[in-house]
Amino acid sequence: MSDRLIVTARLQEVAVPHMVRPAMSPDLNPIEHVRDQLKQRLDGRTPPPRDLAELRVALVEEWNALPQNNIMRLVRSYNIR
């Protein structure tokens, strides 16, 4: 029996509530939403970055242009979930 199953069984024995959550869930991680916004902004650039140096500059520019209130709203929403 794996350690995880042993722990799960013991928690059930002593009636400890358990929330099932996936190991990787983008909706539970605010940075994933920020990365999506950043990617959309990068994909919309015309012309697109041609090399790594231009990509770095574009990333910094787009990161700095992300509305701070959107990021804070995502962080606050994490506490609700």
Secondary structure by P-SEA (a helix, b strand, c coil): ccaaaaaaaaaaaaccbbbbbccccccccaaaaaaaaaaaaaaacccccccaaaaaaaaaaaaaaccaaaaaaaaaaaaac
